[in-house]
Amino acid sequence: MPKLLKIDALIEAIINFLKVKFEIVKVDIIEKLSALVANVVVFMIAFSIFMFFLIFFSFFMATMLNQQLESMFWGYGIVASFYLLIVIIMLILLKSGKIQGLIERAIISATESEEDEEI
């Protein structure tokens, strides 16, 4: 009978250990997920503000070019062509895989820096 009590105590200790370990993992996952959501929200806000800036700056540049060229539409065409050129360059880089490699390296370096901060 005494061996049975030791086995029951051992089983109970293992169960308690697993419960505590599960809670630690759960808290760690919640912490990382909340940090990720916070970063995404901050990025989306910053990206939205940047896009508003870019739109208004584009209108400013197009209007300024219109005045310089004494035209009602050439400035808008030039600015639109500039953005079309950027899209074409992005598509070429995307098809070559250079953008994907750049993004992968950025994610890996960000992940490594997070791991270094935790240690």
N, C-alpha and C positions, 0 to 999 in steps of 0.2 A: 504494500500500500504506500509506503513512503516514496518509492520511485514514481508512482503514479501522480503524487502531488507535485513532484519536481517537474514532471512532463507537463502537467496542467499549467504550472507556473511559467514554464518555458514557452508554451503555446500562447499563453496570455501576454507574455512579454513581447513575443514576436508580433502578435496582433496589434498591440499598442505601438510598437515600433513602426509598423507599416502604416497605421493611422496617422502618426506624427509625420512620417515621411511624405505621405499623400498630401497632408495639409501644407507642408513646406513647398512641395512642388506646385500645388494649387496657388499659393500666395505668390510664388515666383512667376508663374504664368500670368497671373492677373497683373502683377507689377510690370512685366514686359509688355503685355498687351495694352495697358493704359498708357505707357510711355510711347508706344507705337501710334496709338490713336491721337495722342496729344501732338506728336510730331506731324502726323498727317494733317490735322486741323490747322496747325501753324503754317505748314507748307501751302495748304489750299488758300488761306487768307493772304499770305504773301504773294502767291501766284495770281490771285484775283486783283490785288492792288497793282501788281506789275502789269497785268493785261490792260487795266484801265489806263495806266500811264502810257503804255505802248499805243493804244488806240488814239488817245488824245495827242500824243506826240506825232503820230503818223498824220493826223488831220492837220496839225500845225505845220509839219514839213510840206505836205501837199499844198496847203494854202500859200505858204511862202514861195514854193516853186511856181505856183500859178501866177503870183504877183510878179516874180522875176521874169517869167516867160511870157507875161502878158497874155495869158490864156485862162480859160475857165476849166479846162480838163486835163492838160498835160501834166500838171503836178500830181494829180491823183493817179494818172497812168504810170508815171515814173515810180511813185511809191509802191503801187500795186505790183509793178514789174520787179522791184527790189524784193518784195516778199515772195513772188513766184520764183525768183532765182534762189532764195534761201530754201524754199520747199524742194526745188529740184536738187540742190546740193545735199539736203537731208536725205532725200530718197536714194541718191547715189551712194551716200555713206551707209545708209541702212541696208541696201542690197549687198554692199561689200562686207558687211559684218563689223565694220569699225565702230559704229555707235554701240552695238550690242556688247562688244568687248570693253568699250569705255565704261558703259553702265555696270557691267559685271565687276570690273576692277574697282569702281567706286563703291559698290555694295560690299565687296569683300573687305576693302580697307575700312569702311564704316563699321562693319561687323567686328573686325579685329580691334579697332579702337574702343568699341564698347566693351569687348572682353577684357582689354587691358585696364579699363577704368574699374571694372568689377573686382579685379585682383588686387 
